[in-house]
Amino acid sequence: DYKGQKLAEQIFQGIILVSAVIGFIYGYITEQFGWTVYIVMAGFALSCLLTLPPWPMYRRNPLKWLPVQESGTEEKKAADRKPKRHSKS
């Protein structure tokens, strides 16, 4: 559903943003860029774990689909078709 997709996107962006800020600050304090990368990668992994599987919290508002309509047999459909004529240009 669309509300679930919106929630998943918000969670994903929030985790990435928070992990990037924490990673930058920690990397700046320790003067190690590697820690920044590790923290952002951990945030990415956590956000993927929380948003990629179809968790029940993302399926609370299912879409209502139209019912299937049957319109006769295949023989009737084939008989109703007109042969296509190609005009020469």
Biopython code that builds the backbone (N, CA, C, O; Angstrom):
import numpy as np
from Bio.PDB.StructureBuilder import StructureBuilder

atoms = [
    (1, "ASP", "N", (0.831, -1.191, 0.000)),
    (1, "ASP", "CA", (0.000, 0.000, 0.000)),
    (1, "ASP", "C", (0.870, 1.247, 0.000)),
    (1, "ASP", "O", (2.058, 1.199, 0.321)),
    (2, "TYR", "N", (0.262, 2.346, -0.361)),
    (2, "TYR", "CA", (1.027, 3.585, -0.515)),
    (2, "TYR", "C", (1.478, 4.168, 0.822)),
    (2, "TYR", "O", (2.562, 4.746, 0.911)),
    (3, "LYS", "N", (0.668, 4.024, 1.848)),
    (3, "LYS", "CA", (1.059, 4.535, 3.171)),
    (3, "LYS", "C", (2.234, 3.738, 3.727)),
    (3, "LYS", "O", (3.126, 4.299, 4.364)),
    (4, "GLY", "N", (2.230, 2.442, 3.487)),
    (4, "GLY", "CA", (3.346, 1.604, 3.918)),
    (4, "GLY", "C", (4.632, 1.944, 3.185)),
    (4, "GLY", "O", (5.710, 1.937, 3.780)),
    (5, "GLN", "N", (4.523, 2.241, 1.890)),
    (5, "GLN", "CA", (5.699, 2.641, 1.128)),
    (5, "GLN", "C", (6.252, 3.969, 1.636)),
    (5, "GLN", "O", (7.466, 4.154, 1.720)),
    (6, "LYS", "N", (5.359, 4.882, 1.970)),
    (6, "LYS", "CA", (5.789, 6.175, 2.495)),
    (6, "LYS", "C", (6.496, 6.001, 3.840)),
    (6, "LYS", "O", (7.530, 6.619, 4.093)),
    (7, "LEU", "N", (5.925, 5.153, 4.700)),
    (7, "LEU", "CA", (6.535, 4.890, 6.008)),
    (7, "LEU", "C", (7.905, 4.255, 5.843)),
    (7, "LEU", "O", (8.854, 4.650, 6.522)),
    (8, "ALA", "N", (8.024, 3.279, 4.953)),
    (8, "ALA", "CA", (9.310, 2.616, 4.719)),
    (8, "ALA", "C", (10.346, 3.613, 4.210)),
    (8, "ALA", "O", (11.504, 3.578, 4.628)),
    (9, "GLU", "N", (9.932, 4.498, 3.312)),
    (9, "GLU", "CA", (10.859, 5.512, 2.784)),
    (9, "GLU", "C", (11.311, 6.471, 3.875)),
    (9, "GLU", "O", (12.483, 6.844, 3.924)),
    (10, "GLN", "N", (10.398, 6.874, 4.750)),
    (10, "GLN", "CA", (10.750, 7.784, 5.840)),
    (10, "GLN", "C", (11.708, 7.117, 6.824)),
    (10, "GLN", "O", (12.670, 7.738, 7.275)),
    (11, "ILE", "N", (11.447, 5.868, 7.151)),
    (11, "ILE", "CA", (12.332, 5.134, 8.065)),
    (11, "ILE", "C", (13.716, 4.988, 7.443)),
    (11, "ILE", "O", (14.726, 5.214, 8.109)),
    (12, "PHE", "N", (13.764, 4.612, 6.171)),
    (12, "PHE", "CA", (15.031, 4.436, 5.471)),
    (12, "PHE", "C", (15.843, 5.729, 5.471)),
    (12, "PHE", "O", (17.022, 5.724, 5.824)),
    (13, "GLN", "N", (15.217, 6.828, 5.079)),
    (13, "GLN", "CA", (15.932, 8.099, 5.025)),
    (13, "GLN", "C", (16.355, 8.580, 6.415)),
    (13, "GLN", "O", (17.440, 9.140, 6.574)),
    (14, "GLY", "N", (15.511, 8.365, 7.409)),
    (14, "GLY", "CA", (15.844, 8.778, 8.772)),
    (14, "GLY", "C", (17.045, 8.033, 9.317)),
    (14, "GLY", "O", (17.936, 8.639, 9.912)),
    (15, "ILE", "N", (17.077, 6.732, 9.121)),
    (15, "ILE", "CA", (18.204, 5.939, 9.625)),
    (15, "ILE", "C", (19.494, 6.321, 8.901)),
    (15, "ILE", "O", (20.547, 6.457, 9.525)),
    (16, "ILE", "N", (19.407, 6.492, 7.593)),
    (16, "ILE", "CA", (20.604, 6.887, 6.835)),
    (16, "ILE", "C", (21.114, 8.246, 7.302)),
    (16, "ILE", "O", (22.317, 8.428, 7.491)),
    (17, "LEU", "N", (20.211, 9.195, 7.487)),
    (17, "LEU", "CA", (20.607, 10.538, 7.914)),
    (17, "LEU", "C", (21.238, 10.511, 9.309)),
    (17, "LEU", "O", (22.289, 11.113, 9.527)),
    (18, "VAL", "N", (20.607, 9.822, 10.240)),
    (18, "VAL", "CA", (21.130, 9.761, 11.610)),
    (18, "VAL", "C", (22.485, 9.059, 11.641)),
    (18, "VAL", "O", (23.410, 9.517, 12.312)),
    (19, "SER", "N", (22.601, 7.952, 10.914)),
    (19, "SER", "CA", (23.887, 7.241, 10.911)),
    (19, "SER", "C", (24.979, 8.070, 10.235)),
    (19, "SER", "O", (26.141, 8.001, 10.634)),
    (20, "ALA", "N", (24.619, 8.846, 9.223)),
    (20, "ALA", "CA", (25.625, 9.693, 8.567)),
    (20, "ALA", "C", (26.109, 10.793, 9.509)),
    (20, "ALA", "O", (27.304, 11.084, 9.559)),
    (21, "VAL", "N", (25.189, 11.402, 10.253)),
    (21, "VAL", "CA", (25.573, 12.451, 11.192)),
    (21, "VAL", "C", (26.428, 11.874, 12.321)),
    (21, "VAL", "O", (27.465, 12.438, 12.669)),
    (22, "ILE", "N", (25.993, 10.759, 12.887)),
    (22, "ILE", "CA", (26.766, 10.121, 13.964)),
    (22, "ILE", "C", (28.133, 9.678, 13.453)),
    (22, "ILE", "O", (29.149, 9.876, 14.120)),
    (23, "GLY", "N", (28.150, 9.073, 12.255)),
    (23, "GLY", "CA", (29.414, 8.631, 11.679)),
    (23, "GLY", "C", (30.362, 9.776, 11.416)),
    (23, "GLY", "O", (31.563, 9.664, 11.664)),
    (24, "PHE", "N", (29.825, 10.896, 10.908)),
    (24, "PHE", "CA", (30.681, 12.050, 10.637)),
    (24, "PHE", "C", (31.264, 12.614, 11.928)),
    (24, "PHE", "O", (32.456, 12.915, 12.002)),
    (25, "ILE", "N", (30.413, 12.755, 12.945)),
    (25, "ILE", "CA", (30.883, 13.321, 14.211)),
    (25, "ILE", "C", (31.922, 12.404, 14.863)),
    (25, "ILE", "O", (32.966, 12.869, 15.321)),
    (26, "TYR", "N", (31.633, 11.103, 14.901)),
    (26, "TYR", "CA", (32.571, 10.164, 15.519)),
    (26, "TYR", "C", (33.879, 10.099, 14.729)),
    (26, "TYR", "O", (34.963, 10.061, 15.311)),
    (27, "GLY", "N", (33.768, 10.088, 13.404)),
    (27, "GLY", "CA", (34.972, 10.074, 12.574)),
    (27, "GLY", "C", (35.793, 11.342, 12.723)),
    (27, "GLY", "O", (37.023, 11.300, 12.681)),
    (28, "TYR", "N", (35.114, 12.473, 12.896)),
    (28, "TYR", "CA", (35.816, 13.750, 13.084)),
    (28, "TYR", "C", (36.551, 13.782, 14.419)),
    (28, "TYR", "O", (37.687, 14.248, 14.513)),
    (29, "ILE", "N", (35.869, 13.272, 15.457)),
    (29, "ILE", "CA", (36.486, 13.271, 16.789)),
    (29, "ILE", "C", (37.698, 12.343, 16.837)),
    (29, "ILE", "O", (38.740, 12.707, 17.381)),
    (30, "THR", "N", (37.563, 11.156, 16.273)),
    (30, "THR", "CA", (38.663, 10.187, 16.314)),
    (30, "THR", "C", (39.664, 10.381, 15.174)),
    (30, "THR", "O", (40.710, 9.734, 15.144)),
    (31, "GLU", "N", (39.341, 11.269, 14.246)),
    (31, "GLU", "CA", (40.170, 11.539, 13.078)),
    (31, "GLU", "C", (40.425, 10.271, 12.263)),
    (31, "GLU", "O", (41.524, 10.048, 11.755)),
    (32, "GLN", "N", (39.394, 9.458, 12.155)),
    (32, "GLN", "CA", (39.450, 8.215, 11.385)),
    (32, "GLN", "C", (38.251, 8.177, 10.426)),
    (32, "GLN", "O", (37.118, 7.958, 10.853)),
    (33, "PHE", "N", (38.510, 8.390, 9.136)),
    (33, "PHE", "CA", (37.423, 8.376, 8.156)),
    (33, "PHE", "C", (36.805, 6.984, 8.026)),
    (33, "PHE", "O", (35.632, 6.855, 7.677)),
    (34, "GLY", "N", (37.575, 5.966, 8.301)),
    (34, "GLY", "CA", (37.083, 4.592, 8.221)),
    (34, "GLY", "C", (35.887, 4.345, 9.128)),
    (34, "GLY", "O", (34.949, 3.644, 8.748)),
    (35, "TRP", "N", (35.918, 4.925, 10.335)),
    (35, "TRP", "CA", (34.796, 4.759, 11.251)),
    (35, "TRP", "C", (33.525, 5.401, 10.699)),
    (35, "TRP", "O", (32.425, 4.887, 10.902)),
    (36, "THR", "N", (33.682, 6.515, 10.008)),
    (36, "THR", "CA", (32.526, 7.158, 9.378)),
    (36, "THR", "C", (31.888, 6.213, 8.373)),
    (36, "THR", "O", (30.668, 6.047, 8.346)),
    (37, "VAL", "N", (32.719, 5.601, 7.552)),
    (37, "VAL", "CA", (32.209, 4.675, 6.538)),
    (37, "VAL", "C", (31.548, 3.464, 7.192)),
    (37, "VAL", "O", (30.480, 3.034, 6.756)),
    (38, "TYR", "N", (32.167, 2.913, 8.223)),
    (38, "TYR", "CA", (31.596, 1.743, 8.905)),
    (38, "TYR", "C", (30.232, 2.061, 9.528)),
    (38, "TYR", "O", (29.304, 1.259, 9.434)),
    (39, "ILE", "N", (30.115, 3.211, 10.152)),
    (39, "ILE", "CA", (28.865, 3.579, 10.805)),
    (39, "ILE", "C", (27.771, 3.818, 9.767)),
    (39, "ILE", "O", (26.628, 3.412, 9.976)),
    (40, "VAL", "N", (28.099, 4.466, 8.661)),
    (40, "VAL", "CA", (27.101, 4.676, 7.603)),
    (40, "VAL", "C", (26.698, 3.345, 6.976)),
    (40, "VAL", "O", (25.526, 3.135, 6.665)),
    (41, "MET", "N", (27.650, 2.457, 6.790)),
    (41, "MET", "CA", (27.320, 1.128, 6.238)),
    (41, "MET", "C", (26.443, 0.338, 7.201)),
    (41, "MET", "O", (25.533, -0.365, 6.764)),
    (42, "ALA", "N", (26.697, 0.441, 8.494)),
    (42, "ALA", "CA", (25.854, -0.237, 9.481)),
    (42, "ALA", "C", (24.445, 0.349, 9.471)),
    (42, "ALA", "O", (23.469, -0.391, 9.592)),
    (43, "GLY", "N", (24.329, 1.669, 9.328)),
    (43, "GLY", "CA", (23.017, 2.303, 9.224)),
    (43, "GLY", "C", (22.280, 1.861, 7.980)),
    (43, "GLY", "O", (21.069, 1.646, 8.013)),
    (44, "PHE", "N", (23.005, 1.723, 6.880)),
    (44, "PHE", "CA", (22.399, 1.244, 5.638)),
    (44, "PHE", "C", (21.891, -0.187, 5.799)),
    (44, "PHE", "O", (20.783, -0.505, 5.369)),
    (45, "ALA", "N", (22.699, -1.048, 6.418)),
    (45, "ALA", "CA", (22.296, -2.438, 6.636)),
    (45, "ALA", "C", (21.067, -2.514, 7.543)),
    (45, "ALA", "O", (20.149, -3.291, 7.284)),
    (46, "LEU", "N", (21.051, -1.711, 8.598)),
    (46, "LEU", "CA", (19.904, -1.693, 9.503)),
    (46, "LEU", "C", (18.649, -1.200, 8.791)),
    (46, "LEU", "O", (17.566, -1.758, 8.971)),
    (47, "SER", "N", (18.795, -0.158, 7.985)),
    (47, "SER", "CA", (17.620, 0.366, 7.278)),
    (47, "SER", "C", (17.114, -0.632, 6.242)),
    (47, "SER", "O", (15.905, -0.740, 6.035)),
    (48, "CYS", "N", (18.009, -1.356, 5.593)),
    (48, "CYS", "CA", (17.574, -2.395, 4.653)),
    (48, "CYS", "C", (16.832, -3.514, 5.377)),
    (48, "CYS", "O", (15.824, -4.022, 4.887)),
    (49, "LEU", "N", (17.338, -3.889, 6.540)),
    (49, "LEU", "CA", (16.686, -4.938, 7.330)),
    (49, "LEU", "C", (15.287, -4.518, 7.774)),
    (49, "LEU", "O", (14.385, -5.352, 7.848)),
    (50, "LEU", "N", (15.101, -3.250, 8.066)),
    (50, "LEU", "CA", (13.807, -2.766, 8.543)),
    (50, "LEU", "C", (12.824, -2.415, 7.427)),
    (50, "LEU", "O", (11.615, -2.414, 7.658)),
    (51, "THR", "N", (13.310, -2.121, 6.240)),
    (51, "THR", "CA", (12.400, -1.629, 5.200)),
    (51, "THR", "C", (12.204, -2.568, 4.016)),
    (51, "THR", "O", (11.170, -2.478, 3.355)),
    (52, "LEU", "N", (13.129, -3.452, 3.718)),
    (52, "LEU", "CA", (12.972, -4.296, 2.540)),
    (52, "LEU", "C", (11.996, -5.458, 2.714)),
    (52, "LEU", "O", (11.195, -5.686, 1.807)),
    (53, "PRO", "N", (12.009, -6.203, 3.810)),
    (53, "PRO", "CA", (11.025, -7.280, 3.945)),
    (53, "PRO", "C", (9.604, -6.716, 4.087)),
    (53, "PRO", "O", (9.430, -5.608, 4.594)),
    (54, "PRO", "N", (8.594, -7.465, 3.646)),
    (54, "PRO", "CA", (7.210, -6.975, 3.760)),
    (54, "PRO", "C", (6.653, -7.157, 5.178)),
    (54, "PRO", "O", (5.800, -8.015, 5.404)),
    (55, "TRP", "N", (7.127, -6.366, 6.112)),
    (55, "TRP", "CA", (6.679, -6.442, 7.492)),
    (55, "TRP", "C", (5.199, -6.063, 7.582)),
    (55, "TRP", "O", (4.717, -5.289, 6.754)),
    (56, "PRO", "N", (4.467, -6.593, 8.569)),
    (56, "PRO", "CA", (3.032, -6.274, 8.703)),
    (56, "PRO", "C", (2.742, -4.786, 8.902)),
    (56, "PRO", "O", (1.658, -4.322, 8.548)),
    (57, "MET", "N", (3.689, -4.031, 9.461)),
    (57, "MET", "CA", (3.432, -2.603, 9.678)),
    (57, "MET", "C", (3.337, -1.839, 8.362)),
    (57, "MET", "O", (2.807, -0.728, 8.335)),
    (58, "TYR", "N", (3.843, -2.416, 7.268)),
    (58, "TYR", "CA", (3.766, -1.762, 5.965)),
    (58, "TYR", "C", (2.535, -2.210, 5.174)),
    (58, "TYR", "O", (2.271, -1.676, 4.096)),
    (59, "ARG", "N", (1.777, -3.183, 5.692)),
    (59, "ARG", "CA", (0.622, -3.717, 4.960)),
    (59, "ARG", "C", (-0.690, -3.481, 5.701)),
    (59, "ARG", "O", (-1.598, -4.309, 5.626)),
    (60, "ARG", "N", (-0.798, -2.397, 6.394)),
    (60, "ARG", "CA", (-2.010, -2.103, 7.169)),
    (60, "ARG", "C", (-3.146, -1.560, 6.320)),
    (60, "ARG", "O", (-4.309, -1.707, 6.695)),
    (61, "ASN", "N", (-2.847, -0.942, 5.194)),
    (61, "ASN", "CA", (-3.866, -0.325, 4.341)),
    (61, "ASN", "C", (-3.802, -0.928, 2.932)),
    (61, "ASN", "O", (-3.298, -0.289, 2.009)),
    (62, "PRO", "N", (-4.313, -2.161, 2.764)),
    (62, "PRO", "CA", (-4.209, -2.793, 1.441)),
    (62, "PRO", "C", (-5.087, -2.083, 0.406)),
    (62, "PRO", "O", (-6.112, -1.488, 0.739)),
    (63, "LEU", "N", (-4.664, -2.161, -0.846)),
    (63, "LEU", "CA", (-5.428, -1.565, -1.928)),
    (63, "LEU", "C", (-6.623, -2.446, -2.260)),
    (63, "LEU", "O", (-6.544, -3.672, -2.174)),
    (64, "LYS", "N", (-7.724, -1.820, -2.639)),
    (64, "LYS", "CA", (-8.915, -2.568, -3.044)),
    (64, "LYS", "C", (-8.895, -2.688, -4.564)),
    (64, "LYS", "O", (-8.987, -1.689, -5.277)),
    (65, "TRP", "N", (-8.775, -3.916, -5.051)),
    (65, "TRP", "CA", (-8.717, -4.169, -6.478)),
    (65, "TRP", "C", (-10.116, -4.460, -7.011)),
    (65, "TRP", "O", (-10.978, -4.928, -6.268)),
    (66, "LEU", "N", (-10.343, -4.188, -8.278)),
    (66, "LEU", "CA", (-11.613, -4.508, -8.908)),
    (66, "LEU", "C", (-11.710, -6.015, -9.102)),
    (66, "LEU", "O", (-10.698, -6.674, -9.340)),
    (67, "PRO", "N", (-12.929, -6.573, -9.001)),
    (67, "PRO", "CA", (-13.061, -8.015, -9.216)),
    (67, "PRO", "C", (-12.843, -8.374, -10.683)),
    (67, "PRO", "O", (-13.013, -7.541, -11.574)),
    (68, "VAL", "N", (-12.462, -9.630, -10.916)),
    (68, "VAL", "CA", (-12.232, -10.106, -12.269)),
    (68, "VAL", "C", (-13.575, -10.273, -12.963)),
    (68, "VAL", "O", (-14.505, -10.845, -12.395)),
    (69, "GLN", "N", (-13.680, -9.771, -14.197)),
    (69, "GLN", "CA", (-14.913, -9.911, -14.975)),
    (69, "GLN", "C", (-14.664, -10.867, -16.126)),
    (69, "GLN", "O", (-13.739, -10.676, -16.915)),
    (70, "GLU", "N", (-15.494, -11.895, -16.218)),
    (70, "GLU", "CA", (-15.367, -12.850, -17.308)),
    (70, "GLU", "C", (-16.350, -12.458, -18.390)),
    (70, "GLU", "O", (-17.503, -12.147, -18.094)),
    (71, "SER", "N", (-15.911, -12.468, -19.644)),
    (71, "SER", "CA", (-16.754, -11.989, -20.731)),
    (71, "SER", "C", (-16.973, -13.031, -21.820)),
    (71, "SER", "O", (-16.955, -12.679, -22.999)),
    (72, "GLY", "N", (-17.176, -14.288, -21.477)),
    (72, "GLY", "CA", (-17.494, -15.303, -22.477)),
    (72, "GLY", "C", (-16.321, -16.204, -22.782)),
    (72, "GLY", "O", (-15.293, -16.185, -22.107)),
    (73, "THR", "N", (-16.510, -16.996, -23.824)),
    (73, "THR", "CA", (-15.489, -17.987, -24.185)),
    (73, "THR", "C", (-14.490, -17.399, -25.162)),
    (73, "THR", "O", (-14.693, -16.326, -25.730)),
    (74, "GLU", "N", (-13.414, -18.132, -25.337)),
    (74, "GLU", "CA", (-12.365, -17.699, -26.259)),
    (74, "GLU", "C", (-12.831, -17.791, -27.711)),
    (74, "GLU", "O", (-12.400, -17.003, -28.553)),
    (75, "GLU", "N", (-13.717, -18.760, -28.007)),
    (75, "GLU", "CA", (-14.198, -18.922, -29.380)),
    (75, "GLU", "C", (-14.976, -17.689, -29.820)),
    (75, "GLU", "O", (-14.839, -17.237, -30.957)),
    (76, "LYS", "N", (-15.785, -17.150, -28.927)),
    (76, "LYS", "CA", (-16.571, -15.964, -29.247)),
    (76, "LYS", "C", (-15.651, -14.769, -29.495)),
    (76, "LYS", "O", (-15.879, -13.978, -30.410)),
    (77, "LYS", "N", (-14.623, -14.649, -28.681)),
    (77, "LYS", "CA", (-13.678, -13.549, -28.850)),
    (77, "LYS", "C", (-12.961, -13.644, -30.189)),
    (77, "LYS", "O", (-12.779, -12.635, -30.870)),
    (78, "ALA", "N", (-12.553, -14.850, -30.570)),
    (78, "ALA", "CA", (-11.850, -15.033, -31.835)),
    (78, "ALA", "C", (-12.761, -14.727, -33.015)),
    (78, "ALA", "O", (-12.300, -14.178, -34.016)),
    (79, "ALA", "N", (-14.047, -15.068, -32.921)),
    (79, "ALA", "CA", (-14.987, -14.819, -34.002)),
    (79, "ALA", "C", (-15.307, -13.336, -34.139)),
    (79, "ALA", "O", (-15.602, -12.874, -35.241)),
    (80, "ASP", "N", (-15.256, -12.593, -33.063)),
    (80, "ASP", "CA", (-15.570, -11.169, -33.090)),
    (80, "ASP", "C", (-14.443, -10.325, -33.670)),
    (80, "ASP", "O", (-14.672, -9.186, -34.078)),
    (81, "ARG", "N", (-13.256, -10.855, -33.711)),
    (81, "ARG", "CA", (-12.120, -10.090, -34.213)),
    (81, "ARG", "C", (-12.212, -9.924, -35.721)),
    (81, "ARG", "O", (-12.600, -10.842, -36.445)),
    (82, "LYS", "N", (-11.851, -8.747, -36.171)),
    (82, "LYS", "CA", (-11.823, -8.480, -37.607)),
    (82, "LYS", "C", (-10.388, -8.665, -38.096)),
    (82, "LYS", "O", (-9.440, -8.304, -37.398)),
    (83, "PRO", "N", (-10.230, -9.224, -39.285)),
    (83, "PRO", "CA", (-8.852, -9.359, -39.800)),
    (83, "PRO", "C", (-8.271, -7.982, -40.103)),
    (83, "PRO", "O", (-8.966, -7.087, -40.585)),
    (84, "LYS", "N", (-7.015, -7.839, -39.818)),
    (84, "LYS", "CA", (-6.340, -6.563, -40.058)),
    (84, "LYS", "C", (-5.910, -6.486, -41.513)),
    (84, "LYS", "O", (-5.387, -7.447, -42.077)),
    (85, "ARG", "N", (-6.138, -5.340, -42.101)),
    (85, "ARG", "CA", (-5.711, -5.120, -43.468)),
    (85, "ARG", "C", (-4.636, -4.051, -43.474)),
    (85, "ARG", "O", (-4.787, -2.986, -42.876)),
    (86, "HIS", "N", (-3.582, -4.348, -44.140)),
    (86, "HIS", "CA", (-2.487, -3.411, -44.238)),
    (86, "HIS", "C", (-2.589, -2.667, -45.556)),
    (86, "HIS", "O", (-2.680, -3.287, -46.616)),
    (87, "SER", "N", (-2.574, -1.372, -45.500)),
    (87, "SER", "CA", (-2.635, -0.587, -46.721)),
    (87, "SER", "C", (-1.216, -0.326, -47.230)),
    (87, "SER", "O", (-0.274, -0.167, -46.454)),
    (88, "LYS", "N", (-1.101, -0.288, -48.535)),
    (88, "LYS", "CA", (0.203, -0.016, -49.134)),
    (88, "LYS", "C", (0.395, 1.472, -49.252)),
    (88, "LYS", "O", (-0.495, 2.183, -49.719)),
    (89, "SER", "N", (1.532, 1.945, -48.840)),
    (89, "SER", "CA", (1.791, 3.388, -48.879)),
    (89, "SER", "C", (2.688, 3.748, -50.011)),
    (89, "SER", "O", (3.011, 4.921, -50.195)),
]
sb = StructureBuilder()
sb.init_structure("model")
sb.init_model(0)
sb.init_chain("A")
sb.init_seg("    ")
for serial, (resi, resn, name, xyz) in enumerate(atoms, 1):
    if name == "N":
        sb.init_residue(resn, " ", resi, " ")
    sb.init_atom(name, np.array(xyz, "f"), 0.0, 1.0, " ", f" {name:<3s}", serial, name[0])
structure = sb.get_structure()
